[in-house]
Amino acid sequence: MCRSLSLSHPYGLHVACVGQVSRAGVLPFSIEDAARREADVEASQLTDRPFPRLGQELRLNHRWVDLRVPANHAIFKLQSAVCQLFREALYKEGFTEIHSPKLIAGESEGGSGVFRTDYFGSPACLAQSPQLYKQMAISADLNKVFEVGPVFRAENSNTRRHLCEFTGLDVEMAIHEHYDEVLDVCHATFKHMFQGLEARWPRELAAVREQYASAPVRFTEKPCVVHWPDGIAMLREAGVTAEELGDFDDLSGAQVLSLTLSQASQLSHSLSLSLSILQNSRRALRCFCPRSSILVSY
């Protein structure tokens, strides 16, 4: 069906006919409903006009609609920005970006499961980490390398701390005198990333914070290091008993979260600070910011 029109345009455009090729179906949910805060949805349930709850399955089955939600759209822009800022910070420190293979002959590291597959009759694995390739690069006198790439872990753990596939931001560097050199690079990298996001992507951050409340990360000019005994003391103040955690034991996932929240609370009140580094000189360096932790091996 075509309806005749007589429309003219000063630049010579003339519309002779307007028609409908096909009628779109009803959307599975509205952008307005998908953009509401969870607290607002919950509060509305006791009213005579409650907002609809949109489950994860519904959103993922119609991802093309869900990505039009301002917060979700902005998250993809911020994900790109994080990788850009990560690269900028490390290039400034003299790092070289490498690209290691992701289909390899055997396990790339212990302590995590591996996805196995067939490579034209030979066994193969999806890479769990670029660790071996980073170490080879350091041994070849590249000194400072990093990689942004996919990581695969066959870990059947249904927690927010375990993912079967994610994008890893990996760093490896030679230590010349003391592992504090690593702390300086980590702190400088995080600082550049957090400052860059706030200064260069404010619109995207505002869109995310409109739906998911958060505050800018606060940090010192130089690394703020919390030593291991002090971190253990914070955990015990948070209710972890001596039997659950010895002075030099590693931390479980629950204890990491408890320490992160306890440490963030104490440092926030005393130093107006929300980013610090927990230093364990015997085993690892754990860098903390609210609701997340990053393990830096050395």
Beta strands, then each sheet from edge to edge (+ up, - down):
strand 1: 2-8
strand 2: 14-19
strand 3: 96-97
strand 4: 103-104
strand 5: 116-119
strand 6: 122-126
strand 7: 144-152
strand 8: 165-173
strand 9: 225-227
strand 10: 276-279
strand 11: 285-289
strand 12: 292-296
sheet 1: 1+ 2-
sheet 2: 3+ 7+ 8-
sheet 3: 4+ 6- 5+
sheet 4: 9+ 10+ 11- 12+
end
